[in-house]
Amino acid sequence: MTAKTIITLLSLLLTFYSSLSYSFDSTQTSFENGVEAYNNDNFKEAIEYFSVYLKFATMHDEIYYLRGNSYFELKKTEEAITDYLKASELGFKDEKMFVRLGKYYKEKESNSNALKFFQKAVETNNNFAEGYMEIGNIYLIEGNVEKASENYNKALQIDPFYHEVNFSMGKTSFESGDMNTALFHFRTSFLLDSLNPKFSYFLGKTYFKLNDTVIGLNYIRNCINIDSGYAPAYIELAELKIEGKYYDSAVYFLTKAIDYPGTEISVPYCLRKRSDLYFLAGKDTPAINDLNLAISLNPTDTNAYYMKGLYYYKGGNDSAALLNSEKSLQMNANYSPALSLRGSVFLNQNKFSEAESDIKKALSINPKDTLALMGMGKILLNNDEYRNAFTYFDNVLKVNPGSSAAYEHRGICYFNLGLYKQATYDFEKAISYDPSLKEKLKPFIVK
């Protein structure tokens, strides 16, 4: 080997070791700079340094965790979850990380994955109250009240003043119908954190269940004082106004709920409710517009398609009613309101066999479906089966005592059976609910 060759080899070796030394120094610097930036809450900078470091130190679980925290602070949820999963896979354990993973999967409605991570949280730290509370929340979602209560109690043993646990205990009692226990827990939550609108909201709902409307209303209004954009409170006020038949006020509150949407409410639900009120007020165009908007937000909204069809049916537009009922049934072939609607349209079109098929199927799913009961009664009436038809109209009135159509048709059954006194009573009741029937039914009233 010549001297020149040896010098060349030594030069290459020195370059190689120099490169290794530089890589190590660069990686170490990235690590130190990343940790310093993280500790100073410079999360964007921390991510940049950690990303350089992890190109070389691919198995460093804690840095995946720290980068995940940095992403989380910057509200980059998907990136944070990816890093948390990698940290967990490499063996890193942290109860808060596991709870964040659990909450992510809970929002995705993957309860089994959520439960797995919440359980890892309490395995990592068996004095972690939030972990037990979240386990309880999953069991409550799945309807296992006993398991939910068991875990809530574990959380309360660790921290008796944990307001969120008291709130969850209140919801468990509320959903099981134990309003007095629910009231105790909701009140405790409210006393511990009186500025949380949901605590005031559920106190209001509980007082409503206990028939104390005045106190309940005060708590619902208090929600809005705390947070003017708390949509569930507006929905509750709208429901109260609907119950009192103050429809204009109900529309106002539903509009507020739509203007302040949150994760706790369904905007399509509010739009459907408001469309109903518009329809009652004879405002067909805004009613249909609301349903169209509900469908644009949720293209598989079977209820919105059904309601559009029902409005068209009541307005005498059978073709549009049929189209929308069939769209609803394309998404859910067993949706009984749409079946009864389509059956009623078929009945108007004298397609009796198709009508009977749909209406019977609707009644097998929901025996109290008034549109289906009316339809079946009309089919039997058309076949001169007055006694059998009478039963269906009578059942409509048990569900809806103010149905003018049911009184009218039951009266027809009585009249054809020769029971003129009973027929007269029903015809007069029908007219009292719908005065436009007077000219039609007057010739059949026997005094």
C-alpha positions as CSV (number, residue, x, y, z in Angstrom):
1,M,0.0,0.0,0.0
2,T,1.5,3.3,-1.0
3,A,1.8,6.3,1.3
4,K,-0.6,8.2,-1.0
5,T,-3.3,5.4,-0.6
6,I,-2.8,5.4,3.2
7,I,-3.3,9.2,3.4
8,T,-6.4,8.9,1.3
9,L,-7.9,6.2,3.6
10,L,-7.1,8.2,6.7
11,S,-8.7,11.2,5.2
12,L,-11.9,9.2,4.5
13,L,-12.0,7.8,8.0
14,L,-11.6,11.2,9.5
15,T,-14.4,12.5,7.3
16,F,-16.7,9.6,8.4
17,Y,-16.0,10.1,12.1
18,S,-16.5,13.8,11.7
19,S,-19.9,13.2,10.1
20,L,-20.9,10.9,13.0
21,S,-19.8,13.4,15.5
22,Y,-21.7,16.2,13.7
23,S,-24.9,14.1,13.5
24,F,-24.7,13.3,17.2
25,D,-24.1,16.9,18.1
26,S,-26.9,18.1,15.8
27,T,-29.4,15.6,17.2
28,Q,-28.4,16.4,20.8
29,T,-28.8,20.1,20.0
30,S,-32.2,19.5,18.5
31,F,-33.3,17.6,21.6
32,E,-32.1,20.3,24.0
33,N,-33.5,23.1,22.0
34,G,-36.8,21.3,21.6
35,V,-37.2,20.7,25.3
36,E,-36.3,24.3,26.1
37,A,-38.8,25.6,23.6
38,Y,-41.5,23.2,25.0
39,N,-40.8,24.3,28.6
40,N,-41.2,28.0,27.5
41,D,-44.5,27.2,25.7
42,N,-43.0,27.8,22.3
43,F,-44.8,24.8,20.9
44,K,-44.4,25.6,17.2
45,E,-40.6,25.9,17.6
46,A,-40.6,22.8,19.8
47,I,-42.3,20.7,17.1
48,E,-39.6,21.8,14.6
49,Y,-36.8,20.7,16.9
50,F,-38.5,17.5,18.0
51,S,-39.1,16.6,14.3
52,V,-35.4,17.0,13.5
53,Y,-34.5,14.9,16.5
54,L,-37.0,12.1,15.7
55,K,-35.5,11.6,12.3
56,F,-32.5,10.0,14.0
57,A,-34.0,9.0,17.4
58,T,-37.0,7.1,16.1
59,M,-37.6,5.1,19.2
60,H,-37.6,7.9,21.8
61,D,-41.1,7.5,23.2
62,E,-41.1,10.6,25.5
63,I,-40.3,12.9,22.6
64,Y,-43.3,11.6,20.6
65,Y,-45.3,12.4,23.7
66,L,-43.9,15.9,24.0
67,R,-44.4,16.6,20.3
68,G,-47.9,15.3,20.7
69,N,-48.5,17.7,23.6
70,S,-47.2,20.5,21.4
71,Y,-49.6,19.6,18.6
72,F,-52.4,19.4,21.1
73,E,-51.7,22.9,22.5
74,L,-51.8,24.2,18.9
75,K,-55.2,22.4,18.4
76,K,-53.7,20.1,15.8
77,T,-55.7,17.1,17.1
78,E,-54.9,14.5,14.4
79,E,-51.2,15.1,14.6
80,A,-51.3,15.0,18.4
81,I,-53.2,11.7,18.3
82,T,-50.7,10.2,15.8
83,D,-47.8,11.0,18.2
84,Y,-49.6,9.8,21.3
85,L,-50.3,6.5,19.6
86,K,-46.7,6.2,18.7
87,A,-45.5,7.0,22.2
88,S,-48.0,4.5,23.6
89,E,-46.8,1.8,21.1
90,L,-43.2,2.4,22.3
91,G,-44.3,1.9,25.9
92,F,-44.7,5.5,27.2
93,K,-47.3,5.8,29.9
94,D,-49.0,9.0,31.0
95,E,-52.6,9.2,32.4
96,K,-53.4,12.5,30.7
97,M,-52.2,11.3,27.4
98,F,-54.4,8.2,27.7
99,V,-57.4,10.3,28.6
100,R,-56.8,12.5,25.6
101,L,-56.7,9.4,23.4
102,G,-59.9,8.1,25.0
103,K,-61.7,11.4,24.5
104,Y,-60.7,11.4,20.8
105,Y,-62.2,8.0,20.3
106,K,-65.3,8.8,22.3
107,E,-65.9,11.8,20.0
108,K,-65.5,9.3,17.1
109,E,-68.1,7.1,18.8
110,S,-65.6,4.3,19.1
111,N,-66.5,3.4,22.6
112,S,-64.4,0.2,22.9
113,N,-61.2,2.1,22.0
114,A,-62.1,5.0,24.3
115,L,-62.7,2.6,27.2
116,K,-59.4,0.9,26.5
117,F,-57.4,4.1,26.9
118,F,-59.4,5.4,29.9
119,Q,-58.7,2.1,31.6
120,K,-55.0,2.5,30.7
121,A,-55.1,6.0,32.4
122,V,-56.3,4.5,35.8
123,E,-53.9,1.6,35.5
124,T,-51.1,4.2,35.1
125,N,-52.4,6.2,38.0
126,N,-55.1,4.6,40.2
127,N,-55.7,8.0,41.9
128,F,-56.7,9.7,38.7
129,A,-60.3,10.8,39.2
130,E,-60.8,12.0,35.7
131,G,-60.0,8.6,34.3
132,Y,-62.6,6.9,36.5
133,M,-65.2,9.6,35.5
134,E,-64.5,9.0,31.8
135,I,-64.9,5.2,32.2
136,G,-68.2,5.9,33.9
137,N,-69.3,8.2,31.0
138,I,-68.6,5.4,28.5
139,Y,-70.7,2.9,30.5
140,L,-73.5,5.5,30.8
141,I,-73.5,5.9,27.0
142,E,-73.8,2.1,26.7
143,G,-76.7,2.1,29.2
144,N,-74.8,0.3,31.9
145,V,-75.9,2.5,34.8
146,E,-74.5,0.2,37.5
147,K,-71.0,0.2,36.0
148,A,-71.2,3.9,35.4
149,S,-72.2,4.6,39.1
150,E,-69.4,2.3,40.3
151,N,-66.7,4.3,38.5
152,Y,-68.2,7.7,39.4
153,N,-68.1,6.7,43.0
154,K,-64.4,5.7,42.7
155,A,-63.8,9.2,41.2
156,L,-65.6,10.9,44.1
157,Q,-63.7,8.9,46.7
158,I,-60.5,10.3,45.2
159,D,-61.9,13.9,44.9
160,P,-65.3,14.5,46.6
161,F,-65.3,18.1,45.1
162,Y,-64.8,17.1,41.5
163,H,-67.7,19.0,39.9
164,E,-67.7,17.1,36.7
165,V,-68.1,13.8,38.5
166,N,-71.0,15.1,40.5
167,F,-72.5,16.3,37.2
168,S,-72.1,12.8,35.7
169,M,-73.6,11.2,38.8
170,G,-76.5,13.6,38.3
171,K,-77.0,12.6,34.7
172,T,-77.0,8.9,35.7
173,S,-79.8,9.6,38.3
174,F,-81.6,11.9,35.8
175,E,-81.7,9.2,33.1
176,S,-82.8,6.5,35.5
177,G,-85.7,8.8,36.7
178,D,-84.3,9.5,40.2
179,M,-84.8,13.2,40.1
180,N,-84.2,13.9,43.8
181,T,-80.7,12.3,43.6
182,A,-80.1,14.1,40.3
183,L,-81.0,17.4,41.9
184,F,-78.5,16.8,44.8
185,H,-75.6,16.1,42.4
186,F,-76.5,18.9,39.9
187,R,-76.8,21.3,42.8
188,T,-73.4,20.2,44.1
189,S,-71.8,20.7,40.7
190,F,-73.4,24.2,40.5
191,L,-72.2,25.2,43.9
192,L,-68.6,24.1,43.0
193,D,-68.7,25.9,39.7
194,S,-71.6,28.3,39.3
195,L,-70.3,29.7,36.0
196,N,-70.6,26.5,34.1
197,P,-73.9,26.9,32.0
198,K,-74.5,23.1,31.7
199,F,-74.8,22.7,35.5
200,S,-77.5,25.5,35.6
201,Y,-79.2,24.0,32.6
202,F,-79.6,20.5,34.0
203,L,-80.7,21.9,37.3
204,G,-83.5,23.7,35.3
205,K,-84.4,20.5,33.5
206,T,-84.6,18.6,36.8
207,Y,-86.9,21.1,38.4
208,F,-89.1,20.9,35.3
209,K,-89.3,17.1,35.9
210,L,-90.2,17.8,39.5
211,N,-93.0,20.1,38.2
212,D,-91.4,23.2,39.7
213,T,-91.5,25.3,36.5
214,V,-90.7,28.7,38.2
215,I,-87.4,27.6,39.7
216,G,-86.6,25.5,36.6
217,L,-87.1,28.6,34.4
218,N,-84.8,30.7,36.5
219,Y,-82.0,28.2,36.1
220,I,-82.5,27.9,32.3
221,R,-82.5,31.7,32.0
222,N,-79.3,31.8,34.2
223,C,-77.6,29.6,31.5
224,I,-78.1,32.4,29.1
225,N,-76.9,35.0,31.6
226,I,-73.7,32.9,31.9
227,D,-73.3,32.2,28.2
228,S,-75.6,33.9,25.8
229,G,-74.6,31.3,23.1
230,Y,-75.7,28.3,25.1
231,A,-78.0,26.7,22.5
232,P,-79.6,23.9,24.7
233,A,-81.1,26.6,27.0
234,Y,-82.8,28.2,24.0
235,I,-84.2,24.8,22.9
236,E,-85.6,24.3,26.4
237,L,-87.3,27.7,26.3
238,A,-88.7,26.9,22.8
239,E,-90.2,23.7,24.1
240,L,-91.9,25.5,26.9
241,K,-93.4,28.1,24.5
242,I,-94.6,25.3,22.2
243,E,-96.3,23.6,25.2
244,G,-98.0,26.9,25.9
245,K,-98.8,27.4,22.2
246,Y,-96.8,30.6,22.0
247,Y,-95.5,29.7,18.6
248,D,-93.9,33.0,17.6
249,S,-91.8,33.0,20.8
250,A,-90.9,29.4,20.2
251,V,-89.7,30.3,16.7
252,Y,-87.6,33.1,18.2
253,F,-85.8,30.7,20.6
254,L,-85.3,28.0,18.0
255,T,-83.7,30.7,15.8
256,K,-81.4,31.6,18.6
257,A,-80.4,28.0,19.0
258,I,-79.6,27.7,15.3
259,D,-77.6,31.0,15.4
260,Y,-75.5,29.6,18.3
261,P,-74.9,26.0,17.3
262,G,-72.8,23.8,19.6
263,T,-71.7,20.2,19.9
264,E,-74.6,19.6,22.3
265,I,-77.4,20.3,19.8
266,S,-78.4,19.2,16.4
267,V,-79.0,22.0,14.0
268,P,-81.1,19.8,11.7
269,Y,-83.3,19.0,14.7
270,C,-83.9,22.7,15.4
271,L,-84.6,23.3,11.7
272,R,-87.2,20.5,11.7
273,K,-88.9,21.9,14.8
274,R,-89.0,25.4,13.4
275,S,-90.4,24.2,10.1
276,D,-93.3,22.6,12.1
277,L,-94.1,25.9,13.7
278,Y,-93.9,27.8,10.4
279,F,-96.3,25.2,8.9
280,L,-98.7,25.7,11.8
281,A,-98.6,29.4,11.1
282,G,-99.4,28.8,7.4
283,K,-95.9,29.9,6.3
284,D,-95.2,27.0,3.9
285,T,-92.2,28.5,2.1
286,P,-90.0,29.1,5.2
287,A,-91.1,25.7,6.5
288,I,-89.9,23.9,3.3
289,N,-86.7,26.1,3.3
290,D,-85.9,24.9,6.8
291,L,-86.3,21.3,5.8
292,N,-84.2,21.8,2.7
293,L,-81.4,23.3,4.8
294,A,-81.7,20.4,7.3
295,I,-81.2,18.0,4.4
296,S,-78.3,20.0,3.0
297,L,-76.6,19.6,6.5
298,N,-77.5,16.0,6.8
299,P,-78.3,14.4,3.4
300,T,-79.5,11.2,5.1
301,D,-82.1,13.0,7.3
302,T,-85.0,10.5,6.9
303,N,-87.2,12.6,9.2
304,A,-86.7,15.8,7.1
305,Y,-87.7,14.1,3.9
306,Y,-90.7,12.6,5.6
307,M,-91.8,16.0,7.0
308,K,-91.4,17.6,3.5
309,G,-93.6,14.8,2.2
310,L,-96.2,15.3,4.9
311,Y,-96.4,19.1,4.3
312,Y,-97.0,18.4,0.6
313,Y,-99.6,15.7,1.4
314,K,-101.5,18.1,3.6
315,G,-101.3,20.7,0.9
316,G,-102.8,18.3,-1.7
317,N,-99.6,17.8,-3.7
318,D,-99.6,14.0,-3.7
319,S,-96.8,13.6,-6.3
320,A,-94.3,15.7,-4.2
321,A,-95.5,13.8,-1.1
322,L,-94.8,10.5,-2.7
323,L,-91.4,11.5,-4.0
324,N,-90.2,12.6,-0.5
325,S,-91.7,9.7,1.3
326,E,-89.9,7.3,-1.0
327,K,-86.6,9.2,-0.5
328,S,-87.1,8.7,3.2
329,L,-87.7,5.0,2.8
330,Q,-84.6,4.6,0.6
331,M,-82.6,5.5,3.7
332,N,-84.7,3.5,6.1
333,A,-87.2,1.0,4.6
334,N,-88.8,0.5,8.1
335,Y,-89.4,4.1,8.9
336,S,-93.0,3.9,9.9
337,P,-94.1,7.5,9.5
338,A,-92.8,7.5,5.8
339,L,-94.6,4.1,5.3
340,S,-97.9,5.5,6.6
341,L,-97.4,8.6,4.5
342,R,-96.8,6.7,1.3
343,G,-99.7,4.4,2.1
344,S,-102.0,7.5,2.5
345,V,-100.9,8.8,-0.9
346,F,-101.6,5.5,-2.5
347,L,-105.0,5.6,-0.9
348,N,-105.7,9.0,-2.4
349,Q,-104.7,7.5,-5.8
350,N,-107.1,4.5,-5.3
351,K,-104.1,2.1,-5.2
352,F,-105.7,0.1,-2.4
353,S,-103.5,-3.0,-2.3
354,E,-100.3,-0.9,-2.2
355,A,-101.9,1.4,0.4
356,E,-102.9,-1.5,2.6
357,S,-99.4,-3.1,2.4
358,D,-97.6,0.1,3.5
359,I,-100.1,0.9,6.2
360,K,-100.2,-2.5,7.8
361,K,-96.4,-2.5,7.8
362,A,-96.3,0.9,9.5
363,L,-98.8,-0.3,12.2
364,S,-96.8,-3.4,12.8
365,I,-93.8,-1.1,13.7
366,N,-95.8,1.6,15.5
367,P,-99.4,0.6,16.5
368,K,-100.1,4.2,17.6
369,D,-99.2,5.9,14.2
370,T,-102.3,8.1,13.8
371,L,-101.8,8.6,10.0
372,A,-101.6,4.8,9.5
373,L,-104.6,4.2,11.8
374,M,-106.6,6.8,9.8
375,G,-105.5,5.1,6.5
376,M,-106.5,1.6,7.7
377,G,-109.8,3.0,8.8
378,K,-110.4,4.6,5.4
379,I,-109.5,1.3,3.6
380,L,-112.1,-0.6,5.7
381,L,-114.6,2.2,5.3
382,N,-114.2,1.9,1.5
383,N,-115.0,-1.8,1.8
384,D,-118.1,-1.0,3.9
385,E,-116.6,-2.7,6.9
386,Y,-118.0,0.0,9.3
387,R,-117.5,-1.8,12.6
388,N,-113.9,-2.6,11.9
389,A,-113.2,0.8,10.5
390,F,-114.8,2.3,13.7
391,T,-112.0,0.7,15.8
392,Y,-109.2,2.4,13.9
393,F,-110.8,5.9,14.1
394,D,-111.5,5.3,17.8
395,N,-107.8,4.4,18.3
396,V,-106.8,7.7,16.6
397,L,-108.9,9.6,19.1
398,K,-107.2,7.8,22.0
399,V,-103.9,9.1,20.8
400,N,-105.1,12.5,19.5
401,P,-108.4,13.5,21.1
402,G,-108.5,16.7,18.9
403,S,-108.5,15.0,15.5
404,S,-111.4,16.4,13.5
405,A,-110.8,13.9,10.7
406,A,-111.1,11.0,13.2
407,Y,-114.4,12.3,14.6
408,E,-115.7,12.9,11.1
409,H,-114.9,9.3,9.9
410,R,-116.0,7.7,13.1
411,G,-119.3,9.6,12.7
412,I,-119.7,8.2,9.2
413,C,-119.3,4.7,10.7
414,Y,-122.0,5.4,13.3
415,F,-124.3,6.9,10.6
416,N,-124.0,3.8,8.4
417,L,-124.6,1.5,11.3
418,G,-127.8,3.4,12.1
419,L,-126.5,5.0,15.3
420,Y,-127.5,8.5,14.4
421,K,-127.3,10.0,17.9
422,Q,-123.6,8.9,18.2
423,A,-123.0,10.1,14.6
424,T,-124.4,13.5,15.4
425,Y,-122.2,13.8,18.5
426,D,-119.1,12.9,16.4
427,F,-120.0,15.3,13.6
428,E,-120.5,18.2,16.0
429,K,-117.2,17.4,17.6
430,A,-115.5,17.4,14.2
431,I,-117.0,20.8,13.4
432,S,-115.9,22.2,16.7
433,Y,-112.3,21.4,15.8
434,D,-112.6,22.3,12.2
435,P,-115.5,24.7,11.4
436,S,-114.9,24.3,7.6
437,L,-116.6,20.9,7.9
438,K,-120.0,22.5,8.9
439,E,-121.5,22.6,5.4
440,K,-120.3,19.1,4.5
441,L,-121.6,17.4,7.7
442,K,-124.7,19.5,8.5
443,P,-127.1,17.4,6.3
444,F,-126.1,14.3,8.4
445,I,-126.8,15.8,11.8
446,V,-129.9,14.4,13.4
447,K,-131.6,16.4,16.2
